[in-house]
Each structure stands twice: as structure tokens, then as C-alpha cells.
């Protein structure tokens, strides 16, 4: 393998890892805080992409992409909170809440996907690049959009981590995730922090969808594959710490990039699933996991 090919594979793996980290972080945020799996997460990814397209595309409002990202963040947070109050909160006190929320979030995913189809139609769309141009060092070339994507994603993840660790709402969310009964006894409004977790999860999913939409064509069902990859990352890395799915995401991204080069595009998912199974056989709590559920 020549150095240019190796560089291209690693570059592609890092970009995939950044996207998977953003997707998986939101998924694990709901998983750790509420103890449920949100099957509407993939629909959030597609919805974020379409909302950003509506504001950033020259065929629609034509706003600068940075402003469109800010608007998308607000819209996705509101939608995530509303989805929580409609699909999860009514069933929180049920003994079978996990099973019920599987059904309700699956239903929510189907509703959102069909809403995208009705509003924007089946035709594929694409969001403008983050920034145009390339940077070259010797024979190695890197698109500025890829550099900016990595920087922005890492900034979002660092900001979210700092929010959870150092702000009062973030620390309260961590308390709720560790022991919701004790949090209630301390006077914390648990449903509000559940809604906050859902809103932040929707934001990370939506922003991931925006970045995906800048590098490939969008369609209303585009969230299905990213949801599967985010699930692989969360299971592979574990959820003991906020950073666990982030480390796992970059490992999975690099593994997928090398698998595509060695085995081809269609065999890469099989390699990822096989890797996940091997890790779970050796370490059932995940590669970076512990026997506890916390942020």
C-alpha cells in the first residue's frame, strides 16, 4: 500500500469516526439518562439534514451555512424535547417502559420519515459544502471541508462534555442518570432533565445529519444506516463514560475505512458486526465500559 492510499484511508476513517461520534454521543445520552433506546434517532439525523437544507440551499432560503446550523440546532432541540413529552413521558412510570418506548419511538421514526417525504419529496438533495478548496502538503491532499468538519465536530463534543461536567444543568443530568429517585428527593425536576437529554440528543443527531448531507445526497430514509452504525459504536465502546462512544467511533471509522479498501463496500458492515461480536464475547460491557450506567 503506497503512502497516498494509506493517507486517504486514514483521512476517510477519521471523517467517518467524527460523524459516528456525533451520532453515537446523542444516542448514548438518552440511553444513559432515561435507560431506553431511541429508535427515532435515525429520523432525527435525516430531519436535521433537511432542516439545514431548507435554510442553507440556494433553492430555498439561501442563508449562510453557519447561520443555518444555528437555526437547525434550535429547531432540533425543540423537536427532541417535544418528542420526549409526546412519546416517552406518558409511559415513564410503567414497568414495561423499555418495551413501550421501543414501539413509540419506532412509530415516531416512521412518522418523521413520512413527514419528510410529504414536505420535501422523494428527490435527493445535498447541502452546500462547509467550505470549498483543498490543502496540499507534498503529495497529500485534504479538502478544507473535511478539516472544518473534524474541527467543528470535536468542538461540539468538547463543548457537550464541558456542559455535562461543569454546568449545573449538566451535573443535574448526570445525577438523574445515576439515580433518578435520589435526584427527585433532592428536588430535581426529573422530566425536565429527561427532555433536556432528548433535546441534546436530537441536536447532535441533527448536526450529524447536516454534515452527512454536505458530503452525500440526502433522502427521507437516510437515517437508517447511521442509526445502525451509531448502535454498533455504542455497544462496541460501552457507555460507562461520556468519552467511551467517542473513542469507539474513531476506532469503528478507521476499521470501516480499511475494511472497505481490503474487502469492498458490501463486506465492510459484516466486518464491523463481527468485530462487535468478538468484543462483546471478551468484554460484554463494551471495550471502554464498566459495570455501571452513568454519564
LUMDRENKOL-29879 format. One record per residue (C-alpha): residue number from 1; residue in one letter; x, y, z. Coordinates in steps of 0.02 Angstrom, whole numbers, plus 50000, padded with zeros to 5 digits. Example, Ala and Ser with C-alpha at 12.3 -4.5 7.8 and 13.67 -1.06 7.14 Angstrom:
BEGIN
- nr; rest; east; north; up
- 1; A; 50615; 49775; 50390;
- 2; S; 50684; 49947; 50357;
END
This chain:
BEGIN
- nr; rest; east; north; up
- 1; X; 50000; 50000; 50000;
- 2; X; 50075; 50166; 49947;
- 3; X; 50079; 50316; 50068;
- 4; X; 49948; 50416; 49971;
- 5; X; 49823; 50272; 49980;
- 6; X; 49859; 50247; 50165;
- 7; X; 49833; 50433; 50196;
- 8; X; 49668; 50431; 50102;
- 9; X; 49606; 50282; 50203;
- 10; X; 49654; 50361; 50369;
- 11; X; 49577; 50527; 50317;
- 12; X; 49415; 50442; 50269;
- 13; X; 49416; 50342; 50431;
- 14; X; 49437; 50498; 50537;
- 15; X; 49294; 50587; 50447;
- 16; X; 49182; 50434; 50471;
- 17; X; 49237; 50423; 50653;
- 18; X; 49192; 50604; 50685;
- 19; X; 49019; 50580; 50612;
- 20; X; 48991; 50418; 50707;
- 21; X; 49050; 50501; 50869;
- 22; X; 48921; 50639; 50849;
- 23; X; 48783; 50513; 50811;
- 24; X; 48829; 50392; 50949;
- 25; X; 48851; 50525; 51083;
- 26; X; 48671; 50580; 51065;
- 27; X; 48611; 50400; 51065;
- 28; X; 48709; 50358; 51222;
- 29; X; 48650; 50518; 51307;
- 30; X; 48468; 50457; 51301;
- 31; X; 48521; 50279; 51340;
- 32; X; 48614; 50327; 51498;
- 33; X; 48494; 50460; 51560;
- 34; X; 48325; 50377; 51526;
- 35; X; 48378; 50195; 51511;
- 36; X; 48291; 50173; 51343;
- 37; X; 48344; 50155; 51161;
- 38; X; 48279; 50292; 51047;
- 39; X; 48236; 50216; 50878;
- 40; X; 48189; 50389; 50814;
- 41; X; 48373; 50441; 50821;
- 42; X; 48398; 50397; 50637;
- 43; X; 48248; 50504; 50590;
- 44; X; 48325; 50647; 50689;
- 45; X; 48480; 50631; 50581;
- 46; X; 48378; 50646; 50421;
- 47; X; 48270; 50786; 50492;
- 48; X; 48421; 50890; 50540;
- 49; X; 48490; 50873; 50364;
- 50; X; 48327; 50929; 50284;
- 51; X; 48303; 51075; 50403;
- 52; X; 48479; 51136; 50364;
- 53; X; 48449; 51113; 50178;
- 54; X; 48290; 51217; 50189;
- 55; X; 48386; 51363; 50264;
- 56; X; 48554; 51345; 50175;
- 57; X; 48511; 51290; 49999;
- 58; X; 48506; 51417; 49860;
- 59; X; 48343; 51334; 49804;
- 60; X; 48263; 51381; 49972;
- 61; X; 48310; 51522; 50093;
- 62; X; 48494; 51530; 50045;
- 63; X; 48561; 51578; 50217;
- 64; X; 48747; 51559; 50258;
- 65; X; 48781; 51381; 50316;
- 66; X; 48841; 51439; 50487;
- 67; X; 48676; 51528; 50518;
- 68; X; 48581; 51377; 50451;
- 69; X; 48674; 51267; 50576;
- 70; X; 48624; 51382; 50719;
- 71; X; 48441; 51379; 50665;
- 72; X; 48447; 51190; 50645;
- 73; X; 48517; 51173; 50821;
- 74; X; 48369; 51268; 50895;
- 75; X; 48240; 51177; 50789;
- 76; X; 48310; 51004; 50830;
- 77; X; 48320; 51040; 51017;
- 78; X; 48136; 51092; 51018;
- 79; X; 48084; 50940; 50916;
- 80; X; 48182; 50822; 51028;
- 81; X; 48101; 50893; 51186;
- 82; X; 47928; 50882; 51107;
- 83; X; 47958; 50701; 51053;
- 84; X; 48005; 50659; 51233;
- 85; X; 47847; 50734; 51305;
- 86; X; 47738; 50650; 51172;
- 87; X; 47816; 50478; 51154;
- 88; X; 47912; 50442; 51315;
- 89; X; 47849; 50542; 51463;
- 90; X; 47672; 50468; 51467;
- 91; X; 47748; 50294; 51495;
- 92; X; 47892; 50332; 51614;
- 93; X; 47807; 50254; 51766;
- 94; X; 47757; 50094; 51675;
- 95; X; 47851; 49936; 51723;
- 96; X; 47869; 49892; 51538;
- 97; X; 47928; 50066; 51489;
- 98; X; 48076; 49998; 51389;
- 99; X; 47966; 49892; 51276;
- 100; X; 47835; 50028; 51257;
- 101; X; 47963; 50161; 51209;
- 102; X; 48035; 50042; 51079;
- 103; X; 47863; 50042; 50998;
- 104; X; 47829; 50228; 51019;
- 105; X; 48000; 50285; 50955;
- 106; X; 47986; 50165; 50807;
- 107; X; 47817; 50243; 50771;
- 108; X; 47892; 50417; 50791;
- 109; X; 48030; 50371; 50669;
- 110; X; 47905; 50314; 50538;
- 111; X; 47801; 50472; 50561;
- 112; X; 47952; 50586; 50544;
- 113; X; 48016; 50496; 50389;
- 114; X; 47846; 50507; 50304;
- 115; X; 47833; 50691; 50354;
- 116; X; 48000; 50722; 50268;
- 117; X; 47934; 50633; 50114;
- 118; X; 47775; 50737; 50112;
- 119; X; 47861; 50904; 50143;
- 120; X; 48018; 50890; 50037;
- 121; X; 47976; 50749; 49918;
- 122; X; 48075; 50594; 49865;
- 123; X; 48204; 50683; 49758;
- 124; X; 48381; 50676; 49826;
- 125; X; 48456; 50838; 49890;
- 126; X; 48626; 50896; 49950;
- 127; X; 48683; 51034; 50068;
- 128; X; 48820; 51151; 50006;
- 129; X; 48998; 51109; 50061;
- 130; X; 49057; 51183; 50225;
- 131; X; 49197; 51269; 50133;
- 132; X; 49274; 51247; 49961;
- 133; X; 49453; 51211; 49914;
- 134; X; 49592; 51091; 49963;
- 135; X; 49755; 51100; 50058;
- 136; X; 49906; 51005; 49991;
- 137; X; 50061; 50951; 50087;
- 138; X; 50185; 50868; 49968;
- 139; X; 50081; 50737; 49877;
- 140; X; 49946; 50727; 50010;
- 141; X; 49784; 50822; 49982;
- 142; X; 49648; 50862; 50107;
- 143; X; 49486; 50956; 50074;
- 144; X; 49458; 51108; 50184;
- 145; X; 49280; 51047; 50212;
- 146; X; 49349; 50887; 50292;
- 147; X; 49465; 50987; 50404;
- 148; X; 49323; 51102; 50457;
- 149; X; 49208; 50953; 50487;
- 150; X; 49334; 50872; 50604;
- 151; X; 49364; 51036; 50696;
- 152; X; 49179; 51078; 50715;
- 153; X; 49131; 50902; 50772;
- 154; X; 49270; 50897; 50901;
- 155; X; 49219; 51070; 50963;
- 156; X; 49038; 51012; 50982;
- 157; X; 49090; 50856; 51077;
- 158; X; 49209; 50952; 51190;
- 159; X; 49075; 51083; 51222;
- 160; X; 48947; 50949; 51265;
- 161; X; 49071; 50863; 51381;
- 162; X; 49109; 51027; 51470;
- 163; X; 48923; 51062; 51485;
- 164; X; 48892; 50894; 51568;
- 165; X; 49039; 50910; 51686;
- 166; X; 49042; 51092; 51739;
- 167; X; 48869; 51169; 51721;
- 168; X; 48727; 51148; 51844;
- 169; X; 48604; 51075; 51716;
- 170; X; 48739; 50956; 51655;
- 171; X; 48782; 50896; 51830;
- 172; X; 48597; 50877; 51867;
- 173; X; 48578; 50769; 51711;
- 174; X; 48720; 50659; 51771;
- 175; X; 48638; 50645; 51941;
- 176; X; 48473; 50594; 51861;
- 177; X; 48561; 50463; 51754;
- 178; X; 48646; 50387; 51906;
- 179; X; 48496; 50382; 52024;
- 180; X; 48333; 50464; 51972;
- 181; X; 48247; 50427; 52139;
- 182; X; 48384; 50513; 52239;
- 183; X; 48382; 50657; 52114;
- 184; X; 48195; 50679; 52143;
- 185; X; 48223; 50680; 52332;
- 186; X; 48350; 50820; 52306;
- 187; X; 48216; 50923; 52218;
- 188; X; 48270; 50898; 52037;
- 189; X; 48132; 50904; 51907;
- 190; X; 48174; 50737; 51826;
- 191; X; 48056; 50752; 51674;
- 192; X; 48137; 50918; 51628;
- 193; X; 48310; 50839; 51628;
- 194; X; 48243; 50693; 51527;
- 195; X; 48179; 50818; 51399;
- 196; X; 48347; 50908; 51403;
- 197; X; 48436; 50743; 51365;
- 198; X; 48316; 50709; 51221;
- 199; X; 48339; 50885; 51154;
- 200; X; 48530; 50875; 51159;
- 201; X; 48523; 50702; 51079;
- 202; X; 48416; 50772; 50938;
- 203; X; 48539; 50916; 50914;
- 204; X; 48690; 50801; 50897;
- 205; X; 48593; 50687; 50779;
- 206; X; 48531; 50833; 50676;
- 207; X; 48704; 50911; 50660;
- 208; X; 48775; 50742; 50610;
- 209; X; 48641; 50736; 50476;
- 210; X; 48693; 50908; 50415;
- 211; X; 48874; 50854; 50396;
- 212; X; 48822; 50694; 50309;
- 213; X; 48715; 50799; 50192;
- 214; X; 48866; 50902; 50141;
- 215; X; 48962; 50750; 50078;
- 216; X; 48824; 50639; 50005;
- 217; X; 48648; 50651; 49937;
- 218; X; 48502; 50655; 50060;
- 219; X; 48338; 50561; 50059;
- 220; X; 48200; 50540; 50190;
- 221; X; 48264; 50366; 50239;
- 222; X; 48446; 50418; 50254;
- 223; X; 48448; 50396; 50444;
- 224; X; 48430; 50206; 50444;
- 225; X; 48612; 50164; 50408;
- 226; X; 48684; 50297; 50527;
- 227; X; 48570; 50231; 50665;
- 228; X; 48642; 50057; 50640;
- 229; X; 48820; 50124; 50644;
- 230; X; 48784; 50227; 50800;
- 231; X; 48714; 50073; 50885;
- 232; X; 48870; 49973; 50839;
- 233; X; 48979; 50112; 50911;
- 234; X; 48883; 50123; 51074;
- 235; X; 48883; 49934; 51100;
- 236; X; 49064; 49918; 51046;
- 237; X; 49129; 50056; 51159;
- 238; X; 49010; 50045; 51306;
- 239; X; 48928; 50190; 51397;
- 240; X; 49023; 50197; 51561;
- 241; X; 49093; 50369; 51521;
- 242; X; 49045; 50511; 51404;
- 243; X; 49206; 50482; 51306;
- 244; X; 49179; 50294; 51281;
- 245; X; 49074; 50305; 51121;
- 246; X; 49188; 50442; 51054;
- 247; X; 49343; 50332; 51064;
- 248; X; 49244; 50186; 50994;
- 249; X; 49178; 50293; 50850;
- 250; X; 49352; 50333; 50784;
- 251; X; 49404; 50151; 50800;
- 252; X; 49249; 50096; 50704;
- 253; X; 49276; 50234; 50574;
- 254; X; 49455; 50181; 50540;
- 255; X; 49407; 49997; 50540;
- 256; X; 49269; 50030; 50414;
- 257; X; 49384; 50131; 50301;
- 258; X; 49515; 49991; 50299;
- 259; X; 49380; 49859; 50277;
- 260; X; 49310; 49948; 50125;
- 261; X; 49484; 49954; 50048;
- 262; X; 49526; 49772; 50087;
- 263; X; 49359; 49681; 50072;
- 264; X; 49250; 49802; 49974;
- 265; X; 49100; 49911; 50016;
- 266; X; 48973; 49770; 50039;
- 267; X; 49079; 49667; 50159;
- 268; X; 49126; 49813; 50273;
- 269; X; 48965; 49803; 50380;
- 270; X; 48996; 49617; 50408;
- 271; X; 49171; 49656; 50471;
- 272; X; 49102; 49786; 50591;
- 273; X; 48970; 49667; 50660;
- 274; X; 49098; 49528; 50678;
- 275; X; 49214; 49645; 50773;
- 276; X; 49072; 49699; 50887;
- 277; X; 49026; 49518; 50924;
- 278; X; 49207; 49472; 50965;
- 279; X; 49223; 49621; 51083;
- 280; X; 49059; 49577; 51170;
- 281; X; 49115; 49397; 51193;
- 282; X; 49275; 49455; 51276;
- 283; X; 49209; 49610; 51365;
- 284; X; 49018; 49612; 51373;
- 285; X; 49009; 49788; 51444;
- 286; X; 49099; 49859; 51292;
- 287; X; 49279; 49899; 51253;
- 288; X; 49283; 50053; 51367;
- 289; X; 49136; 50003; 51476;
- 290; X; 49113; 49966; 51659;
- 291; X; 48976; 49878; 51755;
- 292; X; 48878; 50036; 51784;
- 293; X; 48770; 50159; 51688;
- 294; X; 48819; 50340; 51704;
- 295; X; 48870; 50491; 51600;
END
